[in-house]
Amino acid sequence: MNNLEVRRETFDSVEADWERLLTETSDVSPFASATWQQTWWRMFGGDADLKLLTVRQNGDVKGLAPFMSRGNEVSFLGESDLVDYHHFLHSGIENSAFYDSVFTHLAATESCHSLRLTSVPEWSTAYTAVPEAARAAGWLVEESFEDVSPGIELPDNWDDYLAGLSKKDRHELRRKLRRLERTAEVKHVELSTSDEIAANLDDFVRLHRLSAPDKAEFMTDQREEFFRAIVTQFAAQGVSRLYFLEVDGVRAATSICFVQGDIQLAYNSGYDPELRALSVGLLNHALCIKLAIENGIRYFDFLRGDEPYKYHLGAHDRSLYNLVVTRP
């Protein structure tokens, strides 16, 4: 395969190449970064075995498969409760050469009986390339739908965005904005520096837990620690945004987003249920979209989940899949 070889790596040994591949690979997200993956591994890796694989050509790293293993099963680093998208990284190599190399290596690893790939985006190369490479290597492939990931192609201005909504949703959004502005003094705040975000994360966590019993259950102490670590690290890299909708000086709703190029990803959010009648949760998202348009964002990604507010704000579904590859 044109002098291709697969090597097992550590975070340190592949750090520089990982960051380079992240910039050279199309259709990836912040979840694919070394920052995200290493932080997750440190906090949640537990008894798993790190299995970072690089595909090299004449010694140069052309691709990365960020795996871990438990027993006889290999999977992506990171679980779907905290990772919305999983990716392979590769550049300067044919898709077939990269994936064939990975599966040739796994086939030669006697302890690997199965490969479980969760949260594979339908728009990623892996969605079609993994089954092709696996079947060519004689493995069995089972595909199943996992979730939807709604998002919005953004126009150049807010008026065009509103015009793109259904008549009912446009009317409701305008009505709710007017009602909120008549009821109270409203301020929408965007924080982006490390110091600003770190100093205000307590309010995010509080509102997130207040939102609903399932969110309170989700935000364990360990997940809170992860949120704080990843959001502040990304802030130092210019990726994180923390938003608050303030009503009469009180923080009523919040969200954390990540920005990568001209894409904004809404990672998580919360609001005060006592102000539900003012639709503060939905309006915080709407104002985030308005600010994203002003900042030149072209796609607003709500990430996984089919919550109704996403569709009221104009989102359209994309799909995520599970791919389970097993030896015959």
C-alpha positions in Angstrom: 0.0 0.0 0.0 2.5 2.6 -1.1 4.8 2.2 1.9 1.9 2.5 4.4 2.2 1.3 7.9 0.1 1.5 11.0 1.6 2.5 14.4 0.3 2.6 17.9 0.8 6.0 19.5 0.5 8.0 22.7 -1.0 11.5 23.0 2.5 13.0 23.2 3.9 11.2 20.2 1.2 12.3 17.9 0.3 15.7 19.4 1.7 17.9 16.6 0.4 15.7 13.8 -3.0 15.5 15.4 -3.4 19.3 15.3 -2.2 19.4 11.7 -4.6 16.7 10.6 -7.4 18.5 12.4 -6.9 21.6 10.1 -6.4 19.5 7.0 -9.4 17.1 7.4 -12.7 18.3 6.0 -16.0 18.0 7.9 -14.6 17.6 11.4 -15.7 19.2 14.7 -14.1 20.3 18.0 -14.9 16.8 19.3 -12.1 15.5 17.1 -9.5 17.7 18.7 -6.6 16.4 20.8 -7.8 18.7 23.6 -11.2 17.1 23.7 -10.0 13.6 23.3 -7.2 13.8 25.9 -9.5 15.5 28.5 -12.1 12.9 28.1 -9.6 10.1 28.3 -8.1 11.5 31.5 -11.5 11.7 33.2 -13.4 8.8 31.8 -10.9 6.3 30.3 -11.1 4.2 33.4 -10.1 0.6 32.7 -10.0 1.0 28.9 -6.8 0.6 26.9 -5.7 3.6 24.8 -5.4 2.6 21.1 -4.3 5.6 19.1 -3.5 4.4 15.6 -1.7 6.4 12.9 -1.4 5.5 9.3 2.1 6.6 8.0 3.5 6.8 4.6 7.3 6.8 4.4 7.2 7.7 8.1 4.9 10.7 7.7 1.5 10.7 9.5 -1.3 10.7 7.0 -4.2 9.7 9.2 -5.3 9.0 12.8 -7.8 6.5 14.2 -8.5 7.6 17.8 -9.5 4.3 19.4 -9.7 2.7 22.8 -10.4 -1.0 23.7 -12.1 -2.9 26.4 -11.8 -6.6 26.3 -12.1 -7.8 22.7 -14.0 -4.6 21.5 -12.4 -1.6 19.9 -14.3 1.7 19.8 -13.8 5.4 19.4 -12.5 7.4 22.2 -15.3 9.1 24.1 -18.9 8.1 24.7 -22.0 9.6 23.2 -23.2 11.3 26.4 -20.5 13.9 25.9 -19.4 13.5 22.3 -21.9 14.4 19.6 -19.7 13.4 16.6 -16.9 10.9 16.1 -14.3 11.3 13.4 -11.3 9.8 11.7 -8.6 12.3 10.6 -6.7 11.8 7.4 -5.1 14.0 4.8 -2.9 13.5 1.7 -4.0 9.8 1.4 -6.8 8.1 -0.6 -9.8 7.3 1.6 -9.6 3.6 0.6 -5.9 3.4 1.5 -6.4 4.9 4.9 -9.4 2.7 5.9 -7.9 -0.4 4.3 -4.8 0.1 6.4 -6.8 0.4 9.6 -8.8 -2.7 9.0 -5.7 -4.7 7.9 -4.2 -3.8 11.2 -7.3 -4.7 13.2 -7.6 -8.0 11.3 -4.1 -8.9 12.3 -4.8 -8.1 16.0 -6.2 -11.4 17.3 -7.6 -9.8 20.5 -9.9 -7.5 18.4 -13.2 -9.3 17.8 -15.4 -6.3 17.1 -15.3 -2.5 16.3 -18.1 -0.3 17.7 -18.3 3.1 16.0 -20.9 5.4 17.5 -22.1 8.9 16.5 -20.8 8.6 12.9 -22.2 11.6 10.9 -24.0 10.7 7.6 -21.9 13.4 5.9 -18.6 12.0 7.0 -16.3 9.9 4.8 -16.3 7.2 7.5 -20.1 6.5 7.0 -19.5 5.0 3.6 -15.8 4.1 3.7 -15.8 2.0 6.9 -18.4 -0.5 5.6 -16.6 -0.8 2.3 -13.2 -1.4 3.9 -14.6 -3.7 6.6 -16.4 -5.9 4.1 -13.3 -6.0 1.8 -11.4 -7.3 4.8 -14.0 -10.0 5.3 -15.7 -8.5 8.3 -19.4 -8.2 8.9 -21.0 -4.8 9.2 -24.2 -3.8 11.0 -25.5 -0.3 10.6 -28.2 1.3 12.8 -29.7 4.8 13.2 -28.6 6.6 16.3 -30.0 10.1 16.4 -30.7 13.2 14.5 -28.5 16.3 14.6 -30.6 19.3 13.4 -29.0 22.5 12.1 -29.6 25.7 10.1 -27.9 27.1 7.0 -27.7 30.8 7.9 -28.3 33.6 5.5 -26.5 37.0 5.4 -28.9 38.9 7.7 -31.6 38.4 10.4 -34.5 39.5 8.2 -33.6 36.8 5.6 -33.4 34.3 8.5 -36.9 35.2 9.7 -38.2 35.0 6.2 -36.9 31.5 5.9 -39.0 30.3 8.9 -42.5 28.9 8.4 -45.2 31.6 8.7 -46.3 30.2 12.0 -42.8 30.0 13.5 -41.9 33.5 12.2 -45.0 34.9 13.8 -44.4 33.1 17.1 -40.8 34.1 17.4 -41.6 37.8 16.7 -44.5 37.7 19.2 -42.3 36.1 21.9 -39.5 38.6 21.4 -42.0 41.6 21.6 -43.6 40.2 24.7 -40.3 39.7 26.4 -39.1 43.2 25.5 -42.4 44.7 26.7 -42.3 42.8 30.0 -38.7 43.4 31.1 -35.4 45.0 30.5 -33.6 42.4 28.3 -29.9 41.9 27.7 -28.2 39.2 25.7 -24.5 38.6 26.8 -21.8 36.8 24.9 -18.6 35.9 26.8 -15.6 34.5 24.9 -12.4 35.0 26.9 -11.0 32.4 29.3 -11.3 34.6 32.3 -14.8 35.7 31.5 -16.0 32.2 30.9 -14.3 30.6 33.9 -15.8 33.4 36.2 -19.3 32.7 34.9 -19.6 28.9 34.6 -21.2 28.6 38.0 -24.3 30.3 36.6 -24.3 28.0 33.5 -24.2 24.9 35.7 -26.9 26.3 38.0 -29.3 27.1 35.1 -28.5 23.8 33.4 -29.4 21.8 36.5 -32.6 23.9 37.1 -33.9 23.3 33.6 -35.3 19.8 34.0 -34.9 16.7 36.2 -33.1 14.8 33.4 -30.5 17.6 33.0 -30.0 17.7 36.8 -29.4 13.9 36.7 -27.1 14.3 33.7 -24.9 16.9 35.3 -23.0 14.8 37.7 -20.0 16.1 39.6 -17.7 14.3 37.1 -19.4 15.7 34.1 -19.4 19.2 35.6 -15.6 18.8 36.0 -15.4 17.8 32.4 -17.5 20.7 31.2 -15.4 23.2 33.2 -12.1 21.8 31.9 -13.1 21.5 28.2 -14.9 24.9 28.0 -12.0 26.8 29.6 -9.4 25.0 27.5 -11.4 25.8 24.3 -11.8 29.4 25.4 -8.0 29.7 25.5 -8.0 28.6 21.9 -10.8 31.0 20.9 -13.4 28.2 20.4 -15.8 28.6 23.4 -18.7 31.0 23.7 -20.9 31.4 26.8 -24.2 33.1 26.5 -26.7 34.5 29.0 -30.2 36.0 28.5 -30.7 38.4 31.3 -34.2 39.6 32.3 -34.3 42.6 34.6 -30.7 41.9 35.5 -31.4 38.2 36.4 -29.8 35.5 34.3 -32.7 33.6 32.9 -31.2 31.3 30.2 -27.8 30.2 29.1 -25.9 28.2 26.5 -22.4 27.1 25.6 -21.4 27.0 22.0 -18.2 26.1 20.1 -17.1 28.0 17.0 -15.0 26.3 14.3 -14.5 28.4 11.2 -17.9 29.5 10.0 -19.8 26.8 12.0 -21.3 27.3 15.4 -22.2 24.3 17.5 -24.7 24.7 20.4 -23.3 22.2 22.9 -25.6 22.6 25.9 -28.0 25.0 27.5 -30.3 25.7 30.5 -32.9 28.1 31.7 -34.9 29.1 34.8 -38.2 27.2 34.7 -39.9 29.9 36.7 -39.5 32.1 33.6 -40.8 29.5 31.2 -43.8 31.6 30.4 -41.5 34.1 28.7 -39.9 31.5 26.5 -36.5 32.5 27.7 -34.8 29.2 26.6 -36.0 29.4 23.0 -35.3 33.2 22.8 -31.8 32.8 24.1 -31.1 30.4 21.2 -32.8 32.7 18.8 -30.6 35.6 19.9 -27.5 33.3 19.6 -28.5 32.7 16.0 -28.9 36.4 15.4 -25.5 37.1 16.8 -24.0 34.2 14.9 -25.3 35.7 11.6 -23.8 39.1 12.6 -20.5 37.3 13.2 -20.4 35.6 9.8 -21.4 32.1 10.8 -22.8 30.1 7.9 -24.1 27.0 9.7 -25.7 26.8 13.2 -25.5 23.2 14.5 -27.8 22.3 17.3 -26.1 18.9 17.7 -27.9 15.7 18.7 -31.5 15.5 19.8 -34.9 16.3 18.3 -36.1 18.9 20.8 -39.0 20.8 19.3 -37.5 24.3 19.8 -34.8 23.4 17.2 -37.4 23.0 14.5 -39.3 26.1 15.5 -36.1 28.0 14.9 -35.8 26.5 11.4 -33.5 23.5 11.9 -33.4 20.5 9.5 -32.3 17.1 10.4 -29.0 15.3 9.6 -28.5 11.8 10.9 -26.0 10.0 13.1 -25.3 6.2 12.8 -23.8 3.4 14.7 -21.5 1.0 12.8 -20.7 -2.3 14.4 -18.1 -4.3 12.6 -17.4 -7.9 13.7 -15.3 -10.9 12.7 -17.2 -13.5 10.8 
